[in-house]
Amino acid sequence: MKIREILAHRPNVEIHSMVKDFEKFSWKEMPTLEKLQKEHDMLIEALREEGIKINYTLKTIQSKSNLVFIRDSAFILDGKALILRLTSIRQGEELLVKERIFQLGIKIVGQLIYPCILEGSNIFLIDKKTALIGIDERGNLDGANKFKEIFKLEVYPIRQEKISENFNLIDKTAVISEEIVDSQLYNFLKENEFDIIIANRKESESGAIEFLQIDSNKLINFKCSLNKKLEKNGFDVVELEFKEFLKSSRGIKCLVLHLDYT
C-alpha cells in the first residue's frame, strides 16, 4: 500500500472541552493545545515530504475533544466512502468528516446507524479484497457485516479487546503485542503466513504499535524501541519527536484518514 492523499484535523479549541474529565476521553494527562499543534504540524510536514497530498477539515465541534483522531470517522476504498458510527462518547465527530469528504468530491456510499458500531482504527485492510475487523467495544458484528455488504470484501471479524493498540500491519508483516500471543488473532496471522514481530507491553501501552504505514516498506512512528525491531526486519522508519500526543492512548495512525492509496 502507498498513501497518496489524506485528510487530517489540526488540533483546535475542542481540546479544552475535556479539561475536567480528560480520562473519560482516553487521555492519561491533559494535553497542551499549542504542543499538540506543533507535533501535528511535524507529522503533516513529514507526509508532505513523502509527496502525499494533504487536506484539512475546515471547522471544529467544540464539544468533541477527539476530533484529531480522524481515522475513526470514515473508511474510503477506491474513491467510495463509508461514514462510520463511533462509540457513544464520540458520536457526532463523523458529521464534520462527512461534510468535508463530500466537499472534496468523494462519493459517500453509506453511513452506519444503530445498532452498528465500527471505528476506523478497528479496520485492517489486508489487500483490496480482504479486511480484518476487530470486534470489541469499538466494533461489533453489525458494523462488520454492514462494512462487508457495502464494500463487497471478504471480511474476517476477530474478537480482541483493544485490537488497535495491540496489532498493526505493514505489507505481509504483523506487529502484535506480547499480551495477546496465542489469541484468535495470533492464530489467524500464523495460519495466513504473516511474518510476526512481537511488541512488549510498554510499546503497546504507549501507542507505538499504531504507527502509520506510508508504503509497503516505509512507516512513520514516534521515537520508541519498537522502531529498532521494525528496522531489523527491513523497514524504513521515519521517527518523529512526539511527547504531547503520548499523553493519549493512541498512536500516529489515528491522526490520518486515507483518501487515496494504491
GUTOR-46380 format. One line per field, with one value per residue: x negated, y, z negated of N, C-alpha, C, O in turn. Coordinates in steps of 0.2 Angstrom, whole numbers. Atoms other than C-alpha are relative to their C-alpha. Example, Ala and Ser with C-alpha at 12.3 -4.5 7.8 and 13.67 -1.06 7.14 Angstrom:
// residues 2
n.east: c(-4 | 4);
n.north: c(-6 | -6);
n.up: c(0 | 1);
ca.east: c(-62 | -68);
ca.north: c(-22 | -5);
ca.up: c(-39 | -36);
c.east: c(-4 | 4);
c.north: c(6 | 5);
c.up: c(0 | -3);
o.east: c(-9 | 1);
o.north: c(5 | 11);
o.up: c(-3 | -4);
//
This chain:
// residues 262
n.east: c(-4 | 4 | -4 | 0 | -4 | -4 | -3 | 2 | -3 | 5 | -3 | -2 | -2 | -4 | 4 | -1 | -6 | 1 | 4 | -2 | -1 | 4 | 0 | -6 | 1 | 6 | 7 | 3 | 1 | -3 | 5 | 1 | -2 | 6 | 5 | -3 | 0 | 7 | 1 | -5 | 3 | 6 | -2 | -2 | 6 | 3 | -4 | 2 | 7 | -1 | -4 | -7 | -4 | -3 | -6 | -2 | -7 | 0 | -3 | 0 | -6 | 3 | -1 | 3 | 7 | 4 | 0 | 7 | 1 | -4 | 0 | -5 | -6 | -2 | 4 | -1 | 3 | -1 | -4 | -6 | 1 | -5 | 1 | -1 | -4 | 4 | -3 | -4 | 3 | 3 | -4 | 0 | 6 | 0 | -4 | 5 | 4 | -4 | -1 | 6 | 1 | -4 | 3 | 5 | -3 | 0 | -7 | -2 | -5 | -4 | 2 | -2 | -5 | -2 | 5 | 7 | 6 | 6 | 5 | 5 | 6 | -1 | 0 | 7 | -1 | 6 | 1 | -6 | -5 | -1 | 1 | -1 | -4 | 0 | -7 | 1 | -5 | 0 | -3 | -4 | -1 | -4 | 4 | 4 | -4 | -2 | 6 | 1 | -5 | 1 | 6 | 1 | 7 | 0 | 1 | 2 | -1 | 4 | -2 | 6 | -1 | 5 | 4 | 4 | 6 | 4 | 1 | 0 | 2 | 3 | 1 | -2 | 3 | -5 | 3 | -5 | 2 | 1 | -6 | -5 | 2 | -5 | -7 | -3 | 4 | 7 | -1 | -2 | 6 | 4 | -3 | 1 | 7 | 3 | 6 | -2 | 4 | -3 | 1 | -1 | -5 | 1 | -1 | -7 | -3 | 2 | -3 | 5 | -2 | -4 | 4 | -3 | 3 | 0 | 0 | 1 | 7 | 2 | -5 | 2 | -2 | 4 | 6 | -2 | 4 | -3 | 3 | 6 | -3 | -2 | 5 | 3 | -4 | 1 | -4 | 3 | -4 | 0 | -2 | -2 | 1 | -6 | 0 | -6 | -5 | 1 | -4 | -6 | 1 | 0 | 6 | 0 | -5 | -7 | 0 | -1 | -6 | 2 | -5 | 2 | 6 | 0);
n.north: c(-6 | -7 | -6 | -6 | -5 | 1 | -6 | 0 | -5 | -3 | -1 | -7 | -1 | 6 | 3 | -3 | 3 | 6 | -2 | 3 | 7 | 3 | 7 | 3 | -1 | 4 | -3 | 1 | -7 | -5 | -3 | -7 | -1 | -3 | 6 | 5 | -3 | 1 | 7 | 1 | -3 | 4 | 6 | -2 | -1 | 6 | 3 | -4 | 2 | 7 | -2 | 1 | -6 | -1 | -3 | -1 | -2 | -8 | -3 | 4 | 1 | -1 | 5 | 7 | 0 | 5 | -1 | 1 | 8 | 0 | 7 | 4 | -3 | 2 | 5 | -1 | 5 | -1 | -6 | 1 | -1 | 2 | -4 | 5 | -2 | 1 | 1 | -5 | -6 | -3 | -1 | -7 | -2 | 2 | -5 | -5 | 4 | 1 | -6 | -2 | 5 | -2 | -6 | 2 | 4 | 7 | 3 | 3 | 5 | 3 | -2 | 5 | -2 | 5 | 2 | 1 | -4 | 2 | -5 | 1 | 3 | 7 | 3 | 2 | 2 | 5 | -2 | -3 | 4 | 4 | -4 | 3 | -5 | 2 | 0 | -1 | -6 | -5 | 4 | 6 | 5 | -4 | -4 | 4 | 3 | -5 | -1 | 5 | -1 | -6 | 0 | 6 | 3 | 5 | -3 | 4 | -4 | 3 | -3 | -2 | -7 | -5 | 3 | -5 | -1 | 6 | 3 | -4 | 3 | -3 | 5 | 6 | 1 | -2 | -2 | 2 | -1 | 7 | 1 | 3 | 6 | 5 | -2 | 1 | -4 | 3 | 6 | -2 | -3 | 6 | 4 | -3 | 0 | -7 | -1 | -3 | -4 | 0 | -6 | 1 | -3 | -7 | -3 | 0 | -5 | -7 | -1 | 1 | 4 | -3 | -4 | -2 | 3 | -5 | 4 | 7 | 1 | -6 | -2 | -5 | 2 | -4 | 3 | 5 | 6 | 4 | -2 | 3 | 7 | -1 | -1 | 7 | 4 | -3 | -6 | -7 | -4 | -8 | -1 | -7 | -1 | -1 | 1 | -2 | 5 | 6 | 0 | 4 | 8 | 1 | 0 | -4 | 2 | -3 | -8 | -1 | 4 | 1 | -2 | 3 | 4 | 6);
n.up: c(0 | 0 | 1 | -5 | 3 | 7 | 3 | 7 | 4 | 4 | 7 | 1 | 7 | 3 | 5 | 6 | 2 | 4 | 5 | 7 | 0 | -5 | 0 | -3 | -7 | -1 | 1 | 7 | 3 | -4 | -5 | -2 | -7 | -4 | -1 | -4 | -7 | -3 | -2 | -6 | -6 | -2 | -3 | -7 | -4 | -1 | -5 | -6 | -2 | -4 | -6 | 2 | -1 | 6 | 1 | 7 | 2 | 0 | 5 | 6 | 4 | 6 | 5 | -2 | 1 | -3 | -7 | -3 | -2 | -6 | -3 | 2 | -2 | -6 | -4 | -7 | -4 | -7 | -1 | 3 | 7 | 4 | 6 | 5 | 6 | 6 | 7 | 2 | 2 | -6 | -5 | -2 | -3 | -7 | -4 | -3 | -5 | -5 | -3 | -3 | -5 | -5 | -3 | -4 | -6 | 1 | 0 | 6 | -2 | 5 | 7 | 5 | 5 | 5 | 5 | -2 | 2 | -4 | -1 | -5 | 3 | 0 | -7 | -3 | -7 | -1 | -7 | -3 | 1 | 7 | 6 | 7 | 4 | 7 | 3 | 7 | 2 | -5 | -6 | 1 | -6 | -4 | -4 | -4 | -5 | -4 | -4 | -5 | -5 | -4 | -4 | -4 | 2 | 5 | 7 | 6 | 6 | 5 | 7 | 4 | 4 | -2 | -5 | -3 | 4 | 1 | -7 | -6 | -6 | -5 | -5 | 3 | 7 | 6 | 7 | 5 | 7 | 3 | 5 | -4 | -3 | 1 | -1 | -6 | -5 | -1 | -3 | -6 | -4 | -1 | -5 | -7 | -1 | 2 | 4 | 6 | 5 | 6 | 4 | 8 | 3 | 0 | -7 | -1 | 4 | -2 | -7 | -5 | -5 | -5 | -4 | -6 | -6 | -5 | -6 | 2 | 4 | 4 | 5 | 4 | 7 | 4 | 3 | 5 | -1 | -5 | -7 | -2 | -3 | -7 | -5 | 0 | -5 | -6 | -1 | 1 | 5 | 1 | 7 | 2 | 7 | 3 | 7 | 3 | -2 | 4 | 5 | -1 | -1 | -7 | -4 | -6 | -5 | 1 | -1 | -7 | -4 | -7 | -5 | -6 | 1 | -5);
ca.east: c(0 | -6 | 3 | 7 | 19 | 26 | 37 | 32 | 39 | 27 | 30 | 40 | 50 | 61 | 46 | 51 | 68 | 61 | 51 | 61 | 63 | 49 | 48 | 65 | 59 | 44 | 30 | 18 | 15 | 22 | 13 | 7 | 15 | 0 | -11 | 1 | 2 | -17 | -18 | -3 | -12 | -28 | -18 | -10 | -27 | -34 | -19 | -22 | -40 | -34 | -24 | -7 | 7 | 14 | 32 | 38 | 56 | 62 | 71 | 72 | 85 | 81 | 88 | 79 | 62 | 55 | 58 | 39 | 41 | 49 | 46 | 60 | 74 | 74 | 67 | 63 | 59 | 57 | 65 | 80 | 83 | 92 | 96 | 94 | 103 | 92 | 94 | 106 | 95 | 88 | 103 | 105 | 87 | 91 | 103 | 88 | 78 | 93 | 96 | 78 | 77 | 92 | 84 | 69 | 80 | 78 | 94 | 102 | 110 | 117 | 117 | 118 | 133 | 139 | 135 | 119 | 103 | 87 | 72 | 59 | 45 | 53 | 52 | 36 | 36 | 25 | 27 | 40 | 51 | 49 | 51 | 49 | 61 | 58 | 74 | 73 | 81 | 76 | 83 | 97 | 103 | 117 | 104 | 93 | 107 | 113 | 95 | 94 | 110 | 105 | 88 | 90 | 74 | 70 | 71 | 63 | 71 | 59 | 64 | 50 | 51 | 41 | 36 | 30 | 17 | 11 | 10 | 5 | 0 | -13 | -13 | -13 | -21 | -10 | -16 | -7 | -8 | -15 | 1 | 11 | 0 | 10 | 26 | 38 | 29 | 12 | 18 | 26 | 10 | 0 | 12 | 11 | -8 | -11 | -28 | -26 | -35 | -32 | -30 | -32 | -19 | -27 | -27 | -9 | -3 | -12 | -3 | -19 | -11 | 1 | -12 | -7 | -11 | -17 | -21 | -25 | -42 | -41 | -32 | -31 | -31 | -37 | -54 | -52 | -61 | -49 | -57 | -73 | -63 | -55 | -71 | -79 | -65 | -70 | -58 | -62 | -56 | -53 | -54 | -46 | -49 | -32 | -29 | -12 | -2 | -9 | 2 | 16 | 18 | 17 | 4 | -1 | 10 | 26 | 21 | 24 | 39 | 33 | 42 | 32 | 20 | 14);
ca.north: c(0 | 18 | 33 | 47 | 58 | 61 | 71 | 77 | 88 | 100 | 101 | 116 | 123 | 107 | 101 | 112 | 104 | 89 | 99 | 92 | 74 | 70 | 52 | 49 | 54 | 41 | 53 | 50 | 68 | 84 | 90 | 107 | 113 | 123 | 107 | 96 | 108 | 108 | 89 | 88 | 100 | 90 | 74 | 84 | 90 | 73 | 67 | 81 | 76 | 59 | 68 | 65 | 77 | 85 | 90 | 98 | 99 | 117 | 118 | 111 | 105 | 112 | 98 | 84 | 83 | 69 | 76 | 74 | 55 | 57 | 39 | 33 | 43 | 35 | 22 | 25 | 12 | 16 | 33 | 27 | 32 | 24 | 35 | 25 | 25 | 28 | 24 | 34 | 47 | 51 | 51 | 67 | 68 | 59 | 73 | 85 | 72 | 68 | 86 | 88 | 72 | 77 | 94 | 85 | 76 | 59 | 48 | 43 | 26 | 23 | 28 | 16 | 18 | 9 | -5 | -4 | 2 | 2 | 14 | 16 | 10 | -7 | -10 | -18 | -19 | -35 | -31 | -24 | -39 | -44 | -35 | -40 | -31 | -31 | -35 | -26 | -10 | 0 | -13 | -25 | -39 | -27 | -15 | -28 | -36 | -19 | -15 | -31 | -28 | -11 | -14 | -32 | -38 | -54 | -49 | -58 | -52 | -56 | -54 | -45 | -31 | -15 | -23 | -6 | -4 | -22 | -25 | -17 | -22 | -17 | -27 | -45 | -42 | -41 | -32 | -39 | -36 | -50 | -48 | -56 | -70 | -86 | -77 | -79 | -65 | -73 | -89 | -81 | -72 | -89 | -98 | -85 | -85 | -67 | -63 | -58 | -45 | -46 | -29 | -28 | -22 | -5 | -2 | -7 | 4 | 19 | 18 | 13 | -1 | 11 | 18 | 25 | 14 | 26 | 12 | -7 | -4 | 13 | 20 | 34 | 32 | 42 | 38 | 21 | 4 | -4 | 5 | -4 | -21 | -14 | -9 | -26 | -33 | -22 | -7 | 11 | 21 | 40 | 45 | 60 | 68 | 66 | 69 | 78 | 65 | 52 | 58 | 49 | 30 | 32 | 31 | 41 | 31 | 38 | 56 | 52 | 47 | 39 | 47 | 39 | 25 | 10);
ca.up: c(0 | 4 | -3 | 10 | 1 | -17 | -27 | -44 | -58 | -66 | -85 | -90 | -104 | -106 | -116 | -130 | -132 | -141 | -154 | -169 | -163 | -151 | -156 | -150 | -133 | -134 | -139 | -153 | -156 | -150 | -134 | -129 | -113 | -107 | -109 | -101 | -86 | -84 | -84 | -72 | -60 | -61 | -56 | -41 | -35 | -36 | -25 | -13 | -11 | -5 | 9 | 0 | 4 | -12 | -16 | -32 | -40 | -39 | -55 | -73 | -85 | -102 | -112 | -103 | -110 | -100 | -83 | -79 | -79 | -62 | -56 | -66 | -57 | -40 | -28 | -10 | 3 | 22 | 21 | 11 | -7 | -21 | -36 | -52 | -69 | -84 | -102 | -111 | -119 | -101 | -91 | -81 | -76 | -60 | -54 | -52 | -42 | -32 | -27 | -22 | -12 | -2 | 1 | 8 | 21 | 14 | 16 | 0 | 2 | -15 | -34 | -48 | -60 | -76 | -80 | -71 | -79 | -69 | -71 | -58 | -69 | -70 | -51 | -44 | -25 | -21 | -2 | 10 | 7 | -11 | -28 | -46 | -58 | -77 | -87 | -104 | -112 | -96 | -83 | -83 | -71 | -65 | -59 | -52 | -42 | -35 | -30 | -21 | -12 | -6 | 0 | 6 | -3 | -12 | -30 | -45 | -61 | -75 | -94 | -103 | -116 | -111 | -95 | -88 | -102 | -101 | -82 | -66 | -48 | -36 | -20 | -25 | -42 | -58 | -74 | -89 | -107 | -118 | -129 | -115 | -109 | -107 | -104 | -90 | -81 | -83 | -77 | -62 | -57 | -59 | -48 | -34 | -35 | -41 | -47 | -65 | -76 | -94 | -104 | -123 | -135 | -136 | -117 | -116 | -130 | -123 | -106 | -97 | -88 | -80 | -68 | -51 | -35 | -21 | -8 | -8 | -16 | -25 | -40 | -52 | -71 | -86 | -94 | -103 | -105 | -93 | -78 | -80 | -78 | -63 | -55 | -59 | -48 | -34 | -36 | -34 | -49 | -49 | -68 | -75 | -92 | -99 | -118 | -120 | -110 | -121 | -134 | -125 | -122 | -103 | -90 | -74 | -63 | -71 | -66 | -47 | -36 | -20 | -5 | 9 | 9 | 20);
c.east: c(-4 | 6 | -1 | 3 | 3 | 4 | -2 | 4 | -5 | 3 | 2 | 4 | 5 | -4 | 2 | 6 | 0 | -4 | 1 | 0 | -4 | -1 | 6 | -1 | -7 | -7 | -2 | -1 | 3 | -5 | 0 | 2 | -6 | -5 | 3 | 0 | -7 | -2 | 4 | -3 | -6 | 2 | 2 | -6 | -3 | 4 | -1 | -6 | 0 | 5 | 8 | 4 | 4 | 7 | 2 | 8 | 0 | 3 | -2 | 7 | -3 | 1 | -3 | -8 | -5 | 1 | -6 | -1 | 5 | 1 | 6 | 7 | 3 | -5 | 1 | -4 | 2 | 5 | 7 | -1 | 6 | -1 | 2 | 3 | -5 | 3 | 3 | -3 | -3 | 5 | 2 | -6 | 0 | 4 | -5 | -4 | 5 | 1 | -6 | -2 | 5 | -2 | -6 | 2 | -1 | 7 | 1 | 5 | 4 | -3 | 3 | 5 | 1 | 3 | -7 | -5 | -6 | -4 | -6 | -6 | 0 | 0 | -7 | 1 | -6 | -2 | 7 | 6 | 2 | -1 | 1 | 3 | 0 | 7 | -2 | 5 | 0 | 2 | 4 | 2 | 5 | -4 | -4 | 4 | 2 | -6 | -1 | 5 | -1 | -6 | -2 | -7 | 1 | -2 | -1 | 1 | -4 | 1 | -7 | 0 | -6 | -4 | -5 | -7 | -4 | -2 | -1 | -3 | -4 | -2 | 2 | -4 | 5 | -5 | 6 | -3 | -1 | 6 | 5 | -3 | 4 | 7 | 2 | -4 | -7 | 0 | 2 | -6 | -5 | 3 | 0 | -7 | -2 | -6 | 2 | -6 | 3 | -2 | 1 | 6 | -1 | 1 | 7 | 4 | -1 | 3 | -5 | 2 | 5 | -4 | 4 | -4 | 0 | 0 | -1 | -6 | -1 | 6 | -2 | 2 | -4 | -6 | 2 | -5 | 3 | -3 | -6 | 2 | 2 | -6 | -4 | 3 | 0 | 5 | -3 | 5 | -2 | 2 | 1 | 0 | 7 | 0 | 8 | 6 | -1 | 4 | 7 | -2 | 0 | -6 | 1 | 5 | 7 | 1 | 2 | 5 | -3 | 6 | -1 | -6 | 0 | -3);
c.north: c(6 | 5 | 6 | 6 | -1 | 6 | 0 | 6 | 3 | 2 | 7 | 1 | -5 | -3 | 2 | -2 | -5 | 2 | -3 | -7 | -3 | -7 | -3 | 0 | -4 | 4 | -1 | 6 | 5 | 3 | 7 | 1 | 2 | -6 | -5 | 3 | -1 | -7 | -2 | 3 | -4 | -6 | 2 | 2 | -6 | -4 | 4 | -1 | -6 | 1 | -2 | 6 | 1 | 4 | 1 | 0 | 7 | 3 | -4 | -1 | 0 | -5 | -7 | 1 | -4 | 0 | -2 | -7 | -1 | -7 | -3 | 1 | -3 | -5 | 1 | -5 | 2 | 5 | 0 | 0 | -3 | 4 | -5 | 3 | -1 | -1 | 6 | 7 | 4 | 2 | 7 | 2 | -1 | 5 | 5 | -3 | -1 | 6 | 1 | -5 | 1 | 6 | -2 | -4 | -7 | -3 | -4 | -5 | -3 | 4 | -5 | 3 | -5 | -6 | 0 | 4 | -3 | 7 | -2 | -4 | -7 | -3 | 0 | -3 | -5 | 1 | 3 | -4 | -3 | 5 | -4 | 6 | -2 | 1 | 2 | 6 | 5 | -3 | -6 | -4 | 4 | 4 | -3 | -3 | 6 | 2 | -5 | 0 | 6 | -1 | -7 | -4 | -7 | 2 | -6 | 3 | -4 | 3 | 1 | 7 | 4 | -2 | 6 | 2 | -6 | -3 | 5 | -4 | 5 | -5 | -6 | -1 | 3 | 2 | -1 | 0 | -7 | -2 | -4 | -6 | -6 | 1 | -2 | 4 | -3 | -6 | 1 | 2 | -6 | -4 | 3 | 2 | 7 | -1 | 4 | 3 | 1 | 7 | -2 | 4 | 8 | 3 | 0 | 5 | 7 | 2 | -1 | -5 | 3 | 5 | 0 | -3 | 6 | -4 | -7 | -1 | 6 | 2 | 6 | -2 | 5 | -4 | -5 | -6 | -4 | 1 | -4 | -8 | 0 | 0 | -6 | -4 | 3 | 6 | 6 | 4 | 7 | 1 | 7 | 1 | 2 | -1 | 2 | -5 | -6 | 0 | -3 | -7 | -2 | 2 | 5 | -2 | 3 | 7 | 1 | -4 | -1 | 2 | -4 | -4 | -6 | -5);
c.up: c(0 | -1 | 5 | -3 | -6 | -2 | -8 | -4 | -5 | -7 | -1 | -6 | -3 | -5 | -7 | -3 | -5 | -6 | -7 | 0 | 6 | 1 | 3 | 7 | 2 | 0 | -7 | -4 | 5 | 5 | 1 | 7 | 4 | 2 | 4 | 8 | 3 | 2 | 6 | 6 | 2 | 4 | 8 | 4 | 2 | 6 | 7 | 4 | 4 | 6 | -1 | 0 | -7 | 0 | -7 | 0 | 0 | -6 | -7 | -3 | -7 | -5 | 1 | 0 | 4 | 8 | 4 | 2 | 6 | 3 | -2 | 3 | 6 | 3 | 7 | 4 | 8 | 1 | -3 | -8 | -4 | -7 | -6 | -6 | -6 | -6 | -3 | -2 | 6 | 5 | 2 | 4 | 8 | 5 | 3 | 6 | 6 | 5 | 5 | 6 | 6 | 4 | 5 | 6 | 0 | -1 | -7 | 1 | -6 | -7 | -5 | -5 | -5 | 3 | 1 | -4 | 3 | 0 | 5 | -2 | -1 | 7 | 2 | 7 | 1 | 7 | 2 | 0 | -6 | -6 | -6 | -4 | -7 | -3 | -8 | -1 | 6 | 7 | -2 | 6 | 5 | 5 | 5 | 6 | 5 | 4 | 6 | 6 | 5 | 5 | 3 | -1 | -4 | -6 | -5 | -6 | -6 | -7 | -3 | -3 | 2 | 5 | 3 | -4 | 0 | 7 | 5 | 6 | 4 | 5 | -3 | -7 | -5 | -6 | -5 | -7 | -3 | -5 | 4 | 4 | -2 | 0 | 6 | 6 | 2 | 4 | 8 | 4 | 2 | 6 | 7 | 1 | 0 | -3 | -6 | -4 | -6 | -4 | -7 | -2 | 0 | 7 | 2 | -4 | 2 | 6 | 5 | 5 | 5 | 5 | 7 | 6 | 6 | 7 | -2 | -4 | -5 | -5 | -4 | -7 | -4 | -3 | -5 | 2 | 6 | 7 | 1 | 2 | 7 | 5 | 1 | 5 | 6 | 2 | -1 | -4 | 0 | -8 | -1 | -8 | -3 | -8 | -2 | 2 | -4 | -6 | 1 | 1 | 7 | 3 | 6 | 5 | -1 | 2 | 8 | 3 | 7 | 5 | 7 | -1 | 5 | -3);
o.east: c(-9 | 10 | -7 | 1 | 6 | 3 | -3 | 7 | -7 | 8 | -2 | 2 | 6 | -1 | 2 | 7 | 4 | -7 | -3 | 1 | -1 | -2 | 5 | 3 | -10 | -11 | 2 | -1 | 4 | -10 | 5 | -2 | -7 | -8 | -1 | -1 | -8 | -5 | 2 | -4 | -8 | -1 | 0 | -6 | -6 | 1 | -1 | -7 | -4 | 6 | 11 | 2 | 7 | 7 | 0 | 11 | -5 | 4 | -6 | 11 | -6 | -4 | -2 | -11 | -11 | -1 | -7 | -5 | 10 | 6 | 9 | 12 | 9 | -10 | 7 | -10 | 8 | 9 | 11 | -5 | 12 | -6 | 7 | 5 | -7 | 9 | 2 | 0 | -4 | 3 | 3 | -6 | -2 | 3 | -4 | -5 | 2 | 1 | -6 | -4 | 2 | -2 | -7 | -3 | 0 | 11 | -3 | 11 | 8 | -8 | 9 | 4 | -2 | 7 | -11 | -3 | -8 | -2 | -7 | -10 | -4 | 1 | -11 | 3 | -12 | -8 | 11 | 12 | 7 | -6 | 5 | 1 | 2 | 10 | -5 | 10 | 4 | 1 | 2 | 0 | 4 | -3 | -5 | 2 | 3 | -5 | -3 | 3 | 0 | -6 | -6 | -10 | 7 | -8 | 3 | -3 | -3 | 1 | -11 | 1 | -12 | -10 | -10 | -12 | -10 | -5 | 3 | -7 | -3 | -6 | 8 | -5 | 8 | -9 | 11 | -9 | 3 | 6 | 9 | 1 | 6 | 11 | -1 | -5 | -8 | -3 | 0 | -7 | -8 | -1 | 0 | -8 | -6 | -7 | 6 | -11 | 9 | -8 | 6 | 9 | 4 | 4 | 10 | 8 | 3 | 3 | -4 | 0 | 5 | -2 | 9 | -10 | 5 | 4 | -2 | -7 | -7 | 12 | -8 | 8 | -9 | -5 | 5 | -7 | -1 | -3 | -7 | -1 | 1 | -6 | -7 | 0 | 4 | 5 | -7 | 11 | -7 | 7 | -2 | 1 | 9 | -3 | 10 | 10 | 4 | 4 | 11 | -8 | 0 | -10 | 6 | 8 | 10 | 6 | 2 | 6 | -3 | 11 | 3 | -11 | 6 | -4);
o.north: c(7 | 6 | 7 | 12 | -7 | 11 | -5 | 11 | -1 | 5 | 12 | -3 | -5 | -6 | -2 | -1 | -7 | -3 | -5 | -10 | -7 | -10 | -9 | -4 | -3 | 2 | -1 | 6 | 4 | 6 | 10 | -2 | -1 | -6 | -8 | -1 | -2 | -8 | -5 | 0 | -4 | -8 | -1 | 0 | -6 | -7 | 1 | -2 | -8 | -4 | -2 | 11 | -4 | 9 | -3 | 2 | 11 | 9 | -9 | 3 | -4 | -5 | -11 | 3 | -2 | -5 | -4 | -8 | -5 | -8 | -7 | -3 | -3 | -6 | 1 | -7 | 2 | 5 | 4 | -3 | -2 | 4 | -8 | 9 | -7 | -2 | 11 | 12 | 11 | 5 | 11 | 7 | 2 | 5 | 7 | 0 | 0 | 6 | 3 | -3 | 1 | 7 | 2 | -6 | -11 | 0 | -8 | -4 | -7 | 7 | -7 | 9 | -11 | -6 | -3 | 10 | -9 | 12 | -8 | -8 | -11 | -9 | 5 | -8 | -2 | 1 | 4 | -2 | -6 | 9 | -9 | 12 | -8 | 6 | -3 | 7 | 9 | 0 | -10 | -1 | 3 | 5 | -1 | -3 | 5 | 4 | -3 | 0 | 5 | 1 | -8 | -6 | -8 | 5 | -10 | 8 | -10 | 10 | -4 | 12 | 2 | -2 | 4 | 4 | -5 | -8 | 10 | -9 | 10 | -9 | -7 | -7 | 8 | -2 | 2 | -1 | -12 | -7 | -8 | -8 | -7 | -3 | -5 | 1 | -3 | -7 | -2 | 0 | -6 | -6 | -1 | 7 | 9 | -5 | 8 | 0 | 3 | 8 | -5 | 8 | 11 | 9 | 5 | 9 | 11 | 8 | 0 | -4 | 1 | 11 | -3 | -1 | 8 | -3 | -8 | -6 | 6 | 1 | 7 | -4 | 9 | -10 | -4 | -7 | -8 | -3 | -6 | -10 | -4 | -2 | -7 | -9 | 1 | 8 | 7 | 5 | 9 | 0 | 12 | -4 | 8 | -6 | -2 | -7 | -10 | -5 | -4 | -9 | -7 | 5 | 8 | 3 | 4 | 9 | 6 | -10 | 4 | -1 | -6 | -1 | -8 | -11);
o.up: c(-4 | 3 | 6 | -1 | -7 | 1 | -11 | 0 | -9 | -7 | 1 | -11 | -9 | -9 | -12 | -9 | -9 | -10 | -11 | -5 | 10 | 6 | 6 | 11 | 7 | 4 | -12 | -10 | 11 | 2 | -1 | 11 | 10 | 7 | 9 | 12 | 9 | 7 | 10 | 12 | 8 | 8 | 12 | 10 | 8 | 11 | 12 | 10 | 8 | 9 | 4 | -3 | -9 | 4 | -11 | 4 | -2 | -7 | -6 | -1 | -10 | -10 | -3 | 5 | 5 | 11 | 10 | 6 | 5 | 7 | 2 | 3 | 8 | 0 | 9 | 2 | 9 | 6 | -2 | -11 | -2 | -10 | -6 | -6 | -7 | -7 | 0 | 0 | 6 | 10 | -3 | 8 | 12 | 11 | 9 | 11 | 12 | 11 | 10 | 11 | 12 | 10 | 10 | 10 | 5 | -5 | -9 | 4 | -5 | -7 | -4 | -7 | -4 | 8 | -3 | -5 | 4 | 3 | 5 | 2 | -2 | 7 | 2 | 8 | 1 | 9 | -2 | 1 | -7 | -5 | -6 | -4 | -9 | -2 | -11 | 2 | 6 | 12 | -6 | 12 | 11 | 11 | 10 | 12 | 11 | 10 | 11 | 12 | 11 | 10 | 7 | 3 | -7 | -7 | -6 | -8 | -7 | -8 | -5 | 1 | 3 | 5 | 5 | -1 | -2 | 7 | 5 | 4 | 4 | 4 | -5 | -8 | -4 | -7 | -4 | -8 | -2 | -7 | 0 | 9 | -8 | -2 | 11 | 11 | 8 | 9 | 12 | 10 | 7 | 10 | 12 | 6 | 5 | -8 | -6 | -5 | -7 | -5 | -9 | 1 | 2 | 7 | 5 | -1 | 0 | 8 | 11 | 11 | 11 | 5 | 8 | 7 | 7 | 12 | -8 | -7 | -8 | -3 | -4 | -8 | -2 | -2 | -10 | 7 | 9 | 11 | 7 | 6 | 11 | 11 | 6 | 8 | 11 | 8 | -6 | -3 | -1 | -9 | 2 | -11 | -3 | -10 | -6 | -2 | -4 | -10 | -3 | 0 | 9 | 1 | 7 | 8 | 4 | 3 | 10 | 1 | 10 | 4 | 10 | -4 | 7 | 0);
//
